[in-house]
Amino acid sequence: MRFDDLEPATFVLVRHGETDATVARSLSGSGVPGPALNAAGRVQAARAAELVFRIGRDAWEDLPHPDAVVSSPLVRTRQTADAIGRRLGAGVRIEPRIAEADFGTWEGSAPEEIDSTQADAFRRWPTDPGVRAPSGESLADVGARMAAVLTDLTEGNVGRAVVLVSHVMAIRAAVGWVLDAPPAAWFSVRVPPASLSVVRLWPDGARELVASGVPSQR
């Protein structure tokens, strides 16, 4: 709760729609352009676009209506961002720092496959900020770049709402950082495909979680 009139910047974090890798539960990170949305994912992207369009109108009426879209460079996020941009009448800017975690040599593998050969590192990766995927990133690495981009975007977007189209690990990290939660807790954040999470940041460093993992079918 604030007792002054200082306005925040609002960020709408949208996870991309479903891909075949989502269904197969295989790791799909930032090391490759990645899969495209499947048929269900394209429908989800359209629904996410509609919910984003309603922000500041009949959904989260106290928030500004989004007027800018920023996307991870991966195929699935760009497709989702394009759907949102069309609905808002806004262009899409690419920001590499909001890409998915780099899973390194785990890329494309199912969890059970990695667990059968690298169980120690794989099971520690979600909770130990010092553990990186082989030739890839740790969850703390992802959190550091998400915190940096949100901080960088705050000052120029006070009083505005910006959509960031990103990924499950990146959005978990962003929400965890906003709550000042340790990386070990970030996997407790549920982020379904095409869901919306909303955070607000003030120029003086204050942070607020408005919503987390809201389904776009809402």
Secondary structure, DSSP 8 states (H G I E B T S, - for coil): ---S----EEEEEEE---BHHHHHT----TTS----B-HHHHHHHHHHHHHHHHBTTTBSTTS----EEEE-SSHHHHHHHHHHHHHHT--EEE-GGGS----GGGTT--HHHHHHH-HHHHHHTTT-TT---TTS--HHHHHHHHHHHHHHHHGGGTT-EEEEEE-HHHHHHHHHHHTT--GGGGGGS---TT-EEEEEE-TTS-EEEEEEEE-TT-
